Every structure is written in structure tokens, then in C-alpha cells.
């Protein structure tokens, strides 16, 4: 069942208002009451975003036996899908120039008895340890995304606008594990465990993407939007790959108020190979977004 946290009340209310307006069938809107295609200064979107999560992490020691991949959704019991409010939009500060912005936050939690060893992971007071199977753990995951970008429209007509775009998704993520943790120095196995001990890590990842975005007015009421950005880089021992994509259909329900349904995807892969160790992190979030928009 879809959960609606209290912070989504505004988004749900907003969507309900749109549904009522659509239901009235009010189609008699004068053309001079509308902002023309590509003439708006600001566009603000507020809605409900429910993505699926898929995450894999691995840490290994060169010449040693790696603990294998860790999947937080399967191994730690974290929810693999979750909904939350999402806010985004842009400021058209010149006819062909737009500054993009956005924000959403999705925090997850779960509990599980480990079916495999995980680590090494930093445990305050104990250092880097491997948490053994049969540990009874509670886990929390932080996922917060800030969206920034700039676009220049190299083609613009009365019904179509295509822009080159430089985007940046700043992702703040973190994982915290607590409970009765059995670690490798615990003897006899599984040992008494480190009851109440907390382990975890945090990471801020700026994920750039360079690509193209397009807006297409089918008629006075229907529009299509699309965005595709990719980025690859290698620096020293670090390699990263980023894909940022979205598509949406929008319907004008009243004057300069629109309703939209779209799908957004953010996929990133980061790997680091050092002489004495290697690590990798792959994550993917993708899901549907129902939103309302206002143009002015």
C-alpha cells in the first residue's frame, strides 16, 4: 500500500484540486488569458514522486578475499520503492536562457537478520570491521537530491523548443546500521555481539550531466517534455558514469495551470581501483511523478 507521509499533504491537496478542475470540463479559456509557449518567466512544479531503488556496493582488498557485493534493498532490508514530494522548475532569465532547479528527499529504513558478511565498515570505537552473518540489524538510509542546471535554446519556434543543457544532481546519501552486530574478532562465533553499536557512512556525490532537453506544444492544451543527459569521466583511479533522463506529458487545466505525468531516471556508477584496494557503488532510481505546474 502506498504510504503518504505528512509532508506530502500539500502535494496531495494540490493534485486533488487539479482533479476537481479537470472534472468540471471548463474548456472555455480565452487565448489572451494564457502565457504563450516559450514566453513564461518562471515555471514551478510540485508533485508526488515514487521511484524504485536499486543499489549495489562492494569493497575489496587486492590479493585478499572480497566480501562480495552488498545490496541494501536485499541484504539490509531497505524499502525498494518509496514515495515523496518533489519540487522543480526553471527561471527563464532571457528568451533562450533558462536556469533549472529542484529538490526531493526520500529516507528509508528496514530491519533484517544478515544472511551474509558485509564490510569492511567503520564502527565507531572499533575501527574497520566485517559484520558477520546472523547479525540482527536495523538500517536507515538517507537520500537527498538537489537539482541545478543551465539550458540554452538553440532552436525555438511557436510550438517547439530544443535546448542544450548542463545539469548537476547533488546527491547526499548515507547509511546507518545498528543493532546486535557480530564482527570478525568475536569469539566464539557468533560471540556476544556489539549490542547497540552503530556503524555507517555518508557521501555527497555531485553528478554532472550534459545533454539535450525538448518541449513540444501539440496544441493549446497538450505539451510533451523530454530530457536526456549523460556524463563519463576518469580521473586518476576513479571512473564514473551518469545517466539522467525524464519524459512527461502535460495538460493545461485552467489558464496557466497545468497538470503533468512523467517518468524520471537517475543512474550512476562510481568505481575506484587503488593498488591495495578497490571499491564500487552503483545506484539507480526511477519512477513516476504526478505533478501540478504554474507558469507566470
Secondary structure, DSSP 8 states (H G I E B T S, - for coil): -----GGGHHHHHHHHHHHHHHHHT-----GGGS--TT--SEEEEEEEEEEEEEEEEEEEETTS-----B-HHHHS---SEEEEEEEEEEEEEETTEEEEEEEEE--EEEEEE-SS-EEEEEETTTEEEEE-TT-EEEEEEEEEEEEEEEEEEEEE-SSEEEEEEEEEEEEEEEEEEEEEE-BTT-SSTT-S-EEEEEEEEEEEEEEEEEEEEEEEE-SSSEEEEEEEEEEEEEETTEEEEEEEEEEEEEEEEETTEEEEEEEEEEEEEEEEE-SSEEEEEEEEEEEEEEEEEEE-
